[in-house]
Amino acid sequence: MTAPPSFQLATSMGYLPLNDRAPAWLRDIARFLAIRPQFVLSGNVDDYVLMPAGNMALPLTLKDAVASLLEVFGYEFLLCYDPFDHFLLHTPNPEKIAQIKSATGLNLDTNGHVEGSSRMLIETMRKIVTLRSPRGCLLIEHAPRLGDEGQRELYGTSLKLMQTAVQLPMTDGRARFNPVFWVIENTNELPAWFALRNERIRIQTIQHPEVGIRERAAAILVTGLSGFEETPEAKRRDLVESFARSTEGFKLAGLVSTVQLAKDQGYPFADILDAVQLYKLGVTDNPWKQEKLHDLIGNAETELVKQVKGQHQAVVKTVDILRRSVMGLSGAQASAEPASGRPRGVLFFAGPTGVGKTELAKAMSKLLFGNENAYIRFDMSEFAQEHTDARLIGSPPGYVGHFQGGELTKAIQKRPFSVVLFDEIEKAHPRILDKFLQILEDGRLTDGQGITAYFSEAIIVFTSNLGIYVDGPGGARVENVNPSMEYDEVEIRIRASIEDFFKYKLVRPEILNRLGDNIVVFNFITPEVAKQIFQKQLLNVQTRVQACHGLTLEIAPEVIEKLTNLCTNPETLANGGRGIGNRIETLFVNPLSRALFDRVANGPAIVNVTDIETVDGISSVKLV
C-alpha cells in the first residue's frame, strides 16, 4: 500500500517527519497545527529524536525534529528563547537573519543570536503569532526559570494571544497558526490556570524510547565500532537486540554515549554489552569475571560453614544460588537475554532469630567481593512508615533533603558489586515493599533526583522471622515451630507462613512471585551446634585480647566447661547465636575486662583464667 503523499514530504536534508516511522508525538503536532495556536512539549524533551531519512533513521535534537516538521509545512524560521542564551535563530543564514530582523525588530548577530529579556520575549511573541511573511514559530525553553514576575506576565500575555490568534493561509492552500512551543520537563511547572482545561493549547508528552526505538537507534550507532563489518549478519542482529534490551530505561542520548564510550575504551562491537555495564556502573573491574571466582565458589560450602554453624541445608541452597549467579543464569527461565538487568541473585533468608541469617550474608560478601565492606545492610524496622521511602530513594524535588539523594540508591551507585541485605523485611511499610518489585524485575531504581541506580551486579538478600509465631485464637501470638521439630517440618511451616503473609495479609503476591523458589529456611540451633558457636566466639575473645594487648589468654578446661554449660542452656538457645554471645559477654568478657583493667602493667605475657564465679549477680574471673 502506498503511503499518503504527506508522508513523503521531505526536508532539504532528506528528513521525513510525517513518515509512519517518525515519532508519534511529532505526527500528532502536525495534525493539530491548524487548530491549536500553542503546544506544550513535556517529558523526555532533552533526548535525541529518531528521524526517518530515506531508508535510514538518524538521531536529531528536539529542535531539529520540530524544525523539520515546520519546514515541510512551509514555515520559514524557528526562533528559540531560553533564560540563559536568550534569542537564537535555528539554522541561521544571512537571508533568514535579515528577514527576522525586519519582521521582529530583533538585532540578531551573524550567528542569529541576541541578548534579550522577558519583556522582549513578550513583544516578539506578539509579532510572530501574527506574521504573514515570513511564516515562523517561537520555541520557549525553561520558562519556569524566568522568575516569578517574568513568568506571570509571559503566561498572561500568552493566554490572551492564544485566544485571539487566527489561522493564516500557507503555500499549500491550508490555513495554520504560527505556533508557540513551550518545552518543559514536567507539566506541573506550568501554572494550573494557564493550561488546565484550555482547548487552545495542546499538551504533548514525549515518552522515553521503548525497546523497538532503541533497537533501531542501536542498529545505526554500532556500525562505527570495530569488528562490526566482520560480524555475521545473524550475530549482528542478536547483539543489536541484546544492546537495546540491556538499555531499558535509557534515553537515546544514553545509547549514543554508550557507543562513544565503547569507542574511547577500545571495545569492539562484540563487547558492546560490556560497554553498557561500564556506562551503567561507572567501573571497569568486574568481580564476577575474575578467574579465581570459579575456585572460590567451588569451595564456598566449606568456607561458609566455617562462618555459619549448623545450617547445612541453608548453606547448600545458598551456594547453589551463588553458582547460578556466577554462571549468569539467574532468571534464565524468564529471559534468554544474558543482560536482562535483574540482580545477579536474590535470596530470602527465613528462620528463627540469631541462627546465622545475617552472618551468612556477611560471609557471602567476603567470599564474593573479598571484604565485608561490600555488604550493605538496611534495618527495615526503620522503614515502618510510608514516608520513610524518602530515606531509601531520596526526597522528590521541592522537599527537604532532595539534594542529599537516597541511602539505598547512593550506596549501590558507590558499590554496584555488593551484597545488599534488607533485614526483617516484614517490618517495612507495604508501600515501601513495592519499591523492591522494580529492583527484582528490572534491576534498577531511580532516586528523587532522577539518577538511576543499577542492581544488576548485586546480590539481594532479604531476612525475615516470619513463620516462627503465628496469630492464634483471639489474636494471641502462638508458637508455629520449635526446636523439637525436624528440619523438613520447620521448612514447610515457615514457607507456608511466608506465602500467607505476602498473598493474604499484604495482598502482594507479586512480591512472592519475584522471590520464586529462592526462600532459604534456617533451622533452630541444636545443643551440639551451640557448643560449636560457643567455641568460635570464645576463640574470638582470645584473639581480640592478643591483638589489643599482646596477651595470650589461656583458659582452664574446667572454666571452659562451666562457661559452656552456662552459655548453651535451653533458655539461652531461645535467642540463637546472639543469645550465646550475650551470655559470654555478661559472664566472661565483662569480668575479664575488669580484671585486665586492674592488672599490673608489664606483667606476664601469658594470662591464665583459672576460675569464674557469680556472686549476687556479679560475675568475676580469677587470673594468674
C-alpha positions as CSV (number, residue, x, y, z in Angstrom):
1,M,0.0,0.0,0.0
2,T,1.4,3.4,-1.0
3,A,1.8,5.9,1.9
4,P,-0.3,9.1,1.7
5,P,1.5,12.0,-0.1
6,S,2.0,13.9,3.1
7,F,4.1,11.1,4.5
8,Q,6.5,11.5,1.6
9,L,7.2,15.2,2.3
10,A,10.9,15.6,2.9
11,T,13.0,18.5,4.2
12,S,16.1,19.9,2.4
13,M,18.1,17.4,4.5
14,G,16.0,14.4,3.4
15,Y,14.2,14.0,6.8
16,L,10.7,12.6,6.7
17,P,8.9,14.0,9.8
18,L,5.5,12.8,8.6
19,N,6.6,9.2,7.8
20,D,4.9,6.5,9.7
21,R,8.4,5.7,11.2
22,A,8.7,9.2,12.6
23,P,7.9,9.8,16.3
24,A,4.2,9.6,17.0
25,W,4.3,12.8,19.0
26,L,5.7,14.7,16.0
27,R,2.9,13.5,13.8
28,D,0.4,14.5,16.4
29,I,1.6,18.0,16.4
30,A,1.2,18.0,12.6
31,R,-2.5,17.1,13.0
32,F,-3.1,20.0,15.4
33,L,-1.2,22.8,13.8
34,A,-4.4,24.0,12.1
35,I,-6.5,24.1,15.3
36,R,-4.0,24.8,18.2
37,P,-2.0,28.0,18.4
38,Q,0.2,26.8,21.2
39,F,1.8,23.5,22.3
40,V,3.4,22.2,25.5
41,L,6.1,19.6,24.9
42,S,7.0,17.8,28.1
43,G,8.6,14.6,29.3
44,N,11.7,13.3,27.5
45,V,12.5,16.7,26.0
46,D,16.3,16.7,26.4
47,D,16.8,13.5,24.4
48,Y,17.5,12.7,20.7
49,V,14.7,12.1,18.3
50,L,15.0,9.2,15.8
51,M,14.0,10.7,12.5
52,P,13.5,8.8,9.2
53,A,15.6,9.8,6.3
54,G,15.1,7.6,3.3
55,N,15.7,4.0,4.4
56,M,17.7,5.2,7.4
57,A,16.8,6.8,10.7
58,L,19.0,9.5,12.2
59,P,19.2,10.9,15.8
60,L,18.3,14.6,15.9
61,T,17.8,17.1,18.7
62,L,14.3,18.1,19.7
63,K,14.7,21.5,18.0
64,D,15.9,19.8,14.7
65,A,12.9,17.5,14.8
66,V,10.4,20.3,15.3
67,A,12.2,22.4,12.6
68,S,12.0,19.6,10.1
69,L,8.2,19.3,10.7
70,L,7.7,23.0,10.3
71,E,9.8,23.0,7.1
72,V,7.6,20.5,5.3
73,F,4.6,22.7,6.0
74,G,6.2,25.8,4.6
75,Y,7.3,27.6,7.8
76,E,10.4,29.6,7.2
77,F,12.0,30.0,10.6
78,L,12.1,28.7,14.1
79,L,13.1,31.3,16.7
80,C,14.2,29.8,20.1
81,Y,14.4,31.5,23.5
82,D,15.6,30.5,26.9
83,P,16.6,32.5,30.0
84,F,20.3,31.5,29.5
85,D,21.1,32.0,25.8
86,H,18.1,34.3,25.2
87,F,17.2,34.6,21.5
88,L,18.7,32.2,19.0
89,L,17.6,31.6,15.4
90,H,17.6,27.9,14.5
91,T,19.9,27.1,11.4
92,P,20.6,30.8,10.6
93,N,21.8,32.1,7.3
94,P,22.2,35.8,6.2
95,E,19.0,35.9,4.3
96,K,16.9,34.4,7.1
97,I,18.6,36.7,9.7
98,A,17.8,39.8,7.6
99,Q,14.1,38.7,7.4
100,I,13.8,38.1,11.1
101,K,15.4,41.5,11.9
102,S,12.9,43.2,9.6
103,A,9.9,41.3,10.9
104,T,10.5,41.3,14.6
105,G,12.9,44.2,15.2
106,L,15.4,41.9,16.9
107,N,19.0,42.9,16.2
108,L,20.3,39.4,15.6
109,D,24.1,39.0,15.1
110,T,25.7,36.9,12.3
111,N,25.1,33.8,14.4
112,G,21.4,34.5,14.7
113,H,21.8,35.4,18.4
114,V,20.8,38.4,20.5
115,E,20.5,39.1,24.2
116,G,17.0,39.7,25.5
117,S,14.7,39.9,28.4
118,S,11.3,38.5,29.3
119,R,9.8,41.9,28.2
120,M,11.5,41.5,24.7
121,L,10.2,37.9,24.6
122,I,6.6,39.1,25.1
123,E,6.9,41.7,22.4
124,T,8.5,39.2,20.0
125,M,5.7,36.7,20.7
126,R,3.1,39.3,19.8
127,K,4.7,39.9,16.5
128,I,5.4,36.3,15.5
129,V,1.9,34.9,16.0
130,T,0.5,37.5,13.6
131,L,3.3,37.3,10.9
132,R,2.1,36.6,7.4
133,S,5.6,36.7,5.9
134,P,7.9,35.1,6.8
135,R,5.9,32.4,8.5
136,G,7.6,31.1,11.6
137,C,7.3,29.8,15.1
138,L,8.6,30.6,18.6
139,L,10.0,27.9,20.9
140,I,10.5,28.7,24.6
141,E,12.6,26.6,26.8
142,H,13.0,26.6,30.6
143,A,10.2,29.2,31.1
144,P,9.9,28.4,34.9
145,R,13.5,29.8,35.2
146,L,12.4,33.3,34.2
147,G,11.5,34.4,37.7
148,D,8.0,34.9,39.2
149,E,7.3,38.3,37.8
150,G,8.5,37.5,34.3
151,Q,6.5,34.2,34.3
152,R,3.2,35.9,35.3
153,E,3.4,38.5,32.6
154,L,4.6,36.0,30.0
155,Y,2.0,33.4,30.7
156,G,-0.8,36.0,31.0
157,T,0.1,37.6,27.6
158,S,0.4,34.1,26.0
159,L,-3.0,33.2,27.3
160,K,-4.6,36.3,25.7
161,L,-2.7,35.7,22.4
162,M,-3.9,32.1,22.1
163,Q,-7.5,33.4,22.4
164,T,-7.1,36.0,19.7
165,A,-4.7,34.1,17.4
166,V,-6.1,33.2,13.9
167,Q,-5.0,30.7,11.2
168,L,-3.2,32.3,8.3
169,P,-3.0,30.8,4.8
170,M,0.1,28.9,3.8
171,T,1.7,27.8,0.5
172,D,-0.2,24.5,0.4
173,G,-3.5,26.4,0.4
174,R,-4.4,25.5,4.0
175,A,-4.5,27.9,7.0
176,R,-2.5,27.2,10.1
177,F,-1.4,29.1,13.2
178,N,2.1,30.5,13.8
179,P,2.5,28.3,16.9
180,V,4.3,28.9,20.1
181,F,6.0,25.8,21.6
182,W,6.7,25.5,25.4
183,V,9.4,23.0,26.2
184,I,9.4,21.8,29.8
185,E,10.2,18.6,31.7
186,N,7.0,18.4,33.7
187,T,3.7,20.0,33.1
188,N,3.4,20.7,36.8
189,E,5.9,23.5,36.2
190,L,3.2,25.4,34.4
191,P,0.5,27.5,36.2
192,A,-2.7,25.5,36.5
193,W,-4.7,28.4,35.2
194,F,-2.6,28.5,32.0
195,A,-3.0,25.0,30.6
196,L,-5.8,23.3,32.6
197,R,-8.9,22.7,30.5
198,N,-7.6,25.1,27.9
199,E,-8.8,24.0,24.4
200,R,-6.4,26.3,22.7
201,I,-3.3,24.6,23.9
202,R,-2.1,21.1,23.1
203,I,-0.2,19.2,25.8
204,Q,2.1,16.8,24.0
205,T,4.0,14.2,26.2
206,I,7.3,12.8,24.7
207,Q,7.8,9.3,26.1
208,H,11.1,7.6,26.8
209,P,12.1,5.4,23.9
210,E,10.7,1.9,24.1
211,V,12.7,-1.1,23.1
212,G,11.8,-1.0,19.4
213,I,13.0,2.5,19.0
214,R,16.2,1.8,21.0
215,E,16.8,-1.2,18.7
216,R,16.5,1.0,15.6
217,A,18.9,3.5,17.1
218,A,21.3,0.8,18.2
219,A,21.5,-0.6,14.7
220,I,22.6,2.8,13.4
221,L,25.1,3.6,16.2
222,V,27.1,0.4,16.4
223,T,28.1,0.5,12.7
224,G,31.2,2.5,13.6
225,L,32.5,0.0,16.1
226,S,35.5,-2.1,15.2
227,G,34.6,-5.7,14.2
228,F,31.1,-4.7,13.0
229,E,31.6,-5.4,9.4
230,E,33.3,-8.8,10.1
231,T,30.4,-10.0,12.3
232,P,28.0,-12.4,10.6
233,E,24.5,-10.9,9.9
234,A,22.7,-13.2,12.4
235,K,25.1,-12.4,15.2
236,R,24.8,-8.7,14.4
237,R,21.1,-8.8,14.9
238,D,21.4,-10.7,18.1
239,L,23.9,-8.3,19.5
240,V,21.9,-5.2,18.5
241,E,18.8,-6.7,20.1
242,S,20.7,-7.5,23.3
243,F,22.2,-4.0,23.3
244,A,18.7,-2.5,23.0
245,R,17.2,-4.7,25.8
246,S,20.1,-4.1,28.1
247,T,19.5,-0.4,27.9
248,E,16.0,-0.5,29.4
249,G,15.3,3.0,30.9
250,F,18.0,4.7,28.8
251,K,17.3,7.7,26.7
252,L,18.6,7.7,23.1
253,A,21.3,10.0,24.3
254,G,22.4,7.2,26.7
255,L,22.8,4.9,23.7
256,V,24.9,7.5,21.9
257,S,27.1,8.0,25.0
258,T,27.5,4.2,25.5
259,V,28.7,3.7,21.9
260,Q,31.1,6.7,22.3
261,L,32.4,5.2,25.5
262,A,32.9,1.9,23.7
263,K,35.0,3.7,21.0
264,D,37.0,5.6,23.6
265,Q,37.8,2.4,25.6
266,G,38.5,0.3,22.6
267,Y,35.6,-2.1,23.0
268,P,34.8,-4.0,19.7
269,F,31.3,-4.5,18.6
270,A,31.3,-8.0,20.1
271,D,31.8,-6.4,23.6
272,I,29.1,-3.8,23.4
273,L,27.3,-5.2,26.4
274,D,30.5,-4.7,28.5
275,A,30.3,-1.0,27.4
276,V,26.7,-0.9,28.6
277,Q,27.8,-2.2,32.0
278,L,30.6,0.3,32.2
279,Y,28.2,3.1,31.3
280,K,25.7,2.0,33.9
281,L,28.0,1.2,36.8
282,G,31.0,3.5,36.1
283,V,33.6,0.8,36.9
284,T,35.7,-1.3,34.7
285,D,36.7,-4.1,37.1
286,N,34.0,-6.8,37.2
287,P,34.4,-9.2,40.2
288,W,32.0,-11.6,38.5
289,K,34.5,-12.2,35.8
290,Q,37.6,-12.7,37.9
291,E,39.3,-16.0,37.2
292,K,39.6,-17.1,40.8
293,L,35.9,-16.7,41.4
294,H,35.2,-20.2,40.0
295,D,37.6,-21.7,42.6
296,L,36.1,-19.6,45.3
297,I,32.6,-20.7,44.6
298,G,33.8,-24.3,44.2
299,N,35.0,-24.1,47.9
300,A,32.1,-22.0,49.0
301,E,30.4,-24.6,51.0
302,T,33.5,-25.4,53.0
303,E,34.2,-21.7,53.7
304,L,30.6,-20.7,54.6
305,V,30.1,-23.5,57.1
306,K,33.1,-22.1,59.0
307,Q,31.2,-18.9,59.5
308,V,27.7,-20.2,59.9
309,K,27.4,-23.3,62.1
310,G,24.7,-25.9,61.9
311,Q,22.9,-24.6,58.8
312,H,23.9,-27.2,56.3
313,Q,20.7,-27.1,54.3
314,A,20.7,-23.3,54.1
315,V,24.3,-23.1,53.1
316,V,23.9,-25.7,50.3
317,K,20.9,-23.9,48.8
318,T,22.7,-20.6,49.1
319,V,25.8,-21.9,47.3
320,D,23.5,-23.3,44.5
321,I,22.1,-19.8,44.0
322,L,25.6,-18.3,44.1
323,R,26.8,-20.8,41.4
324,R,23.8,-19.8,39.3
325,S,24.7,-16.1,39.8
326,V,28.3,-16.7,38.8
327,M,27.3,-18.6,35.7
328,G,24.9,-15.7,34.7
329,L,21.9,-18.0,34.7
330,S,19.7,-16.1,37.3
331,G,16.3,-15.6,35.7
332,A,17.3,-17.6,32.6
333,Q,13.9,-19.3,32.6
334,A,12.2,-15.9,32.3
335,S,14.5,-14.3,29.7
336,A,17.0,-15.8,27.3
337,E,18.8,-12.4,27.3
338,P,22.1,-12.7,29.3
339,A,21.9,-8.9,30.0
340,S,18.4,-8.9,31.5
341,G,19.3,-6.3,34.1
342,R,18.0,-8.3,37.0
343,P,20.1,-8.7,40.1
344,R,22.8,-11.4,40.0
345,G,21.0,-13.3,42.7
346,V,18.1,-12.9,45.1
347,L,17.8,-14.8,48.4
348,F,15.1,-14.7,51.1
349,F,16.6,-16.0,54.4
350,A,13.9,-17.1,56.9
351,G,14.1,-18.7,60.2
352,P,14.4,-18.1,64.0
353,T,16.3,-15.2,65.4
354,G,20.0,-15.4,65.9
355,V,20.6,-18.6,63.8
356,G,23.1,-17.0,61.2
357,K,21.0,-15.3,58.6
358,T,22.9,-12.0,58.8
359,E,26.2,-13.8,59.3
360,L,25.7,-15.8,56.1
361,A,25.1,-12.6,54.2
362,K,28.3,-11.1,55.5
363,A,30.2,-14.3,54.7
364,M,28.9,-14.3,51.2
365,S,30.1,-10.7,50.7
366,K,33.6,-11.6,51.9
367,L,33.7,-14.7,49.7
368,L,32.5,-13.0,46.5
369,F,34.0,-9.5,46.8
370,G,37.0,-10.0,49.1
371,N,35.7,-8.0,52.1
372,E,32.7,-7.3,54.2
373,N,32.7,-3.6,53.1
374,A,30.7,-4.8,50.1
375,Y,27.9,-5.7,52.5
376,I,25.2,-3.1,52.7
377,R,22.6,-3.5,55.4
378,F,19.2,-1.8,55.9
379,D,17.2,-2.5,59.0
380,M,13.7,-2.4,57.7
381,S,12.1,-1.8,61.1
382,E,13.3,1.8,60.5
383,F,11.0,2.0,57.4
384,A,7.7,1.1,59.0
385,Q,6.2,4.5,57.9
386,E,5.2,5.2,54.3
387,H,7.1,8.5,54.2
388,T,10.4,6.8,55.1
389,D,10.8,5.7,51.5
390,A,12.5,9.1,51.0
391,R,15.4,7.7,53.0
392,L,15.9,4.9,50.5
393,I,15.5,6.8,47.2
394,G,15.7,10.5,48.3
395,S,13.0,13.2,48.6
396,P,11.3,14.4,45.5
397,P,12.0,17.9,44.1
398,G,10.9,20.7,46.4
399,Y,11.1,18.7,49.6
400,V,13.6,18.8,52.4
401,G,16.6,16.6,51.7
402,H,16.1,16.4,47.9
403,F,19.7,17.2,47.1
404,Q,21.0,14.5,49.5
405,G,19.8,11.6,47.5
406,G,18.6,8.2,48.9
407,E,20.6,6.0,51.2
408,L,19.9,2.9,49.1
409,T,20.5,4.4,45.7
410,K,23.7,6.2,46.8
411,A,25.0,3.0,48.3
412,I,24.5,0.9,45.2
413,Q,25.9,3.7,42.9
414,K,29.0,3.7,45.1
415,R,29.3,-0.1,45.3
416,P,27.4,-1.8,42.5
417,F,29.2,-5.1,43.2
418,S,27.8,-5.8,46.7
419,V,25.5,-7.9,48.9
420,V,22.5,-5.8,49.8
421,L,20.8,-7.0,52.9
422,F,17.2,-5.9,53.9
423,D,16.9,-7.1,57.4
424,E,13.5,-8.1,58.8
425,I,11.7,-7.2,55.6
426,E,8.2,-7.9,57.0
427,K,8.5,-4.8,59.3
428,A,8.7,-2.4,56.4
429,H,5.6,-0.4,55.2
430,P,3.8,-2.3,52.4
431,R,4.2,0.7,50.1
432,I,8.0,0.6,50.6
433,L,7.9,-3.1,49.7
434,D,6.6,-2.1,46.3
435,K,10.0,-0.4,45.6
436,F,11.5,-3.9,45.6
437,L,9.3,-5.0,42.7
438,Q,11.2,-2.8,40.4
439,I,14.6,-3.9,41.8
440,L,13.7,-7.6,41.4
441,E,12.2,-7.3,38.0
442,D,14.2,-4.6,36.3
443,G,17.3,-4.4,38.5
444,R,17.2,-0.6,38.8
445,L,15.7,2.2,40.9
446,T,15.6,5.9,40.2
447,D,16.1,8.3,43.0
448,G,14.4,11.7,43.7
449,Q,17.0,13.5,41.6
450,G,16.2,11.3,38.6
451,I,19.5,9.4,38.8
452,T,19.2,5.6,38.2
453,A,21.0,3.1,40.4
454,Y,21.5,-0.4,38.8
455,F,21.3,-3.6,40.8
456,S,22.3,-5.9,38.0
457,E,25.6,-6.9,39.6
458,A,24.4,-7.1,43.2
459,I,23.1,-10.0,45.3
460,I,19.9,-9.0,47.1
461,V,19.2,-10.7,50.4
462,F,16.0,-10.4,52.5
463,T,15.8,-11.7,56.0
464,S,12.7,-12.5,58.0
465,N,11.4,-14.1,61.2
466,L,8.0,-14.8,59.5
467,G,6.5,-18.2,60.5
468,I,8.2,-18.6,63.9
469,Y,5.0,-17.3,65.6
470,V,1.5,-17.0,64.0
471,D,-1.8,-15.5,65.1
472,G,-3.8,-17.8,67.3
473,P,-7.4,-17.6,68.6
474,G,-8.2,-14.2,69.9
475,G,-5.3,-12.6,68.2
476,A,-2.7,-14.1,70.6
477,R,0.7,-15.0,69.2
478,V,1.4,-18.7,69.3
479,E,4.4,-20.8,68.5
480,N,4.3,-22.2,65.0
481,V,7.7,-24.1,65.0
482,N,10.0,-25.2,67.8
483,P,13.4,-26.8,68.2
484,S,11.9,-30.3,68.7
485,M,10.7,-30.4,65.1
486,E,12.6,-32.0,62.2
487,Y,14.0,-29.5,59.6
488,D,11.6,-30.6,56.9
489,E,8.6,-29.7,59.0
490,V,10.1,-26.4,60.1
491,E,10.7,-25.5,56.4
492,I,7.2,-26.4,55.3
493,R,5.6,-24.4,58.1
494,I,7.8,-21.3,57.6
495,R,7.3,-21.3,53.8
496,A,3.5,-21.6,54.3
497,S,3.6,-18.6,56.7
498,I,5.6,-16.5,54.2
499,E,3.2,-17.3,51.5
500,D,0.2,-16.4,53.7
501,F,1.9,-13.1,54.7
502,F,2.5,-11.9,51.1
503,K,-0.7,-13.3,49.5
504,Y,-3.3,-12.6,52.1
505,K,-2.0,-10.2,54.7
506,L,-0.2,-7.8,52.4
507,V,-2.1,-8.8,49.3
508,R,1.2,-8.5,47.4
509,P,1.5,-12.0,45.7
510,E,3.6,-10.4,43.0
511,I,6.5,-9.9,45.5
512,L,6.3,-13.6,46.4
513,N,6.4,-14.4,42.7
514,R,9.5,-12.4,42.2
515,L,11.2,-14.3,45.0
516,G,10.3,-17.6,43.4
517,D,12.0,-20.6,45.0
518,N,14.8,-18.5,46.5
519,I,13.5,-18.9,50.0
520,V,16.2,-20.3,52.2
521,V,14.9,-21.6,55.6
522,F,17.3,-21.8,58.6
523,N,17.0,-24.4,61.3
524,F,17.0,-23.9,65.0
525,I,20.4,-24.2,66.8
526,T,20.8,-27.6,68.3
527,P,22.9,-28.1,71.6
528,E,25.7,-29.6,69.5
529,V,25.8,-26.6,67.2
530,A,25.5,-24.3,70.2
531,K,28.8,-25.7,71.5
532,Q,30.5,-25.0,68.2
533,I,29.2,-21.4,68.2
534,F,30.4,-21.0,71.8
535,Q,33.9,-22.3,70.9
536,K,34.1,-19.9,68.0
537,Q,33.0,-16.9,70.0
538,L,35.3,-17.7,72.9
539,L,38.2,-18.0,70.4
540,N,37.3,-14.6,69.1
541,V,37.7,-13.2,72.6
542,Q,41.1,-14.7,73.0
543,T,42.2,-13.4,69.5
544,R,41.0,-9.9,70.4
545,V,42.9,-9.9,73.7
546,Q,46.0,-10.9,71.8
547,A,45.5,-8.2,69.1
548,C,44.7,-5.4,71.5
549,H,47.0,-6.1,74.5
550,G,49.6,-8.6,73.3
551,L,48.4,-11.1,75.9
552,T,48.0,-14.8,75.4
553,L,44.8,-15.8,77.2
554,E,44.8,-19.4,78.4
555,I,41.5,-20.7,79.8
556,A,41.5,-23.8,82.1
557,P,39.4,-26.7,80.8
558,E,37.1,-26.7,83.8
559,V,36.4,-23.0,83.2
560,I,35.5,-23.7,79.6
561,E,33.2,-26.5,80.6
562,K,31.5,-24.3,83.2
563,L,31.1,-21.5,80.6
564,T,29.8,-23.9,78.0
565,N,27.0,-25.1,80.3
566,L,26.0,-21.6,81.3
567,C,26.0,-20.2,77.7
568,T,24.4,-23.1,75.8
569,N,21.4,-23.9,78.1
570,P,17.9,-24.1,76.5
571,E,16.9,-20.6,77.8
572,T,19.9,-19.1,76.1
573,L,19.4,-21.0,72.8
574,A,15.9,-19.5,72.5
575,N,17.8,-16.3,71.3
576,G,20.1,-18.3,69.0
577,G,23.7,-17.4,68.4
578,R,23.2,-13.8,69.7
579,G,21.9,-15.3,73.0
580,I,25.2,-17.3,73.3
581,G,27.2,-14.2,72.6
582,N,25.2,-12.1,75.1
583,R,25.9,-14.7,77.8
584,I,29.6,-14.9,77.0
585,E,29.7,-11.1,77.2
586,T,28.0,-11.0,80.6
587,L,29.6,-14.0,82.3
588,F,33.1,-13.7,80.8
589,V,34.0,-10.6,78.8
590,N,32.8,-8.1,81.3
591,P,34.6,-9.6,84.3
592,L,37.7,-10.3,82.1
593,S,37.8,-6.6,81.1
594,R,37.6,-5.6,84.8
595,A,40.4,-7.9,85.8
596,L,42.6,-6.9,82.9
597,F,42.0,-3.2,83.6
598,D,43.2,-3.7,87.2
599,R,46.1,-5.9,86.2
600,V,49.6,-4.5,86.8
601,A,51.2,-3.2,83.6
602,N,54.2,-5.1,82.1
603,G,53.1,-8.3,83.8
604,P,53.5,-11.8,82.3
605,A,52.6,-12.1,78.6
606,I,50.6,-15.2,79.3
607,V,47.4,-14.9,81.4
608,N,45.7,-17.9,82.8
609,V,42.0,-17.9,83.6
610,T,41.6,-20.4,86.4
611,D,38.1,-19.8,87.7
612,I,34.8,-17.9,87.1
613,E,32.1,-17.3,89.6
614,T,28.9,-15.3,90.0
615,V,28.0,-13.8,93.4
616,D,24.9,-11.7,93.9
617,G,24.5,-11.4,90.2
618,I,28.1,-10.1,89.6
619,S,30.5,-12.3,87.7
620,S,34.2,-12.4,88.2
621,V,37.2,-14.3,86.9
622,K,40.4,-15.3,88.5
623,L,43.7,-14.6,86.6
624,V,47.2,-15.9,87.4
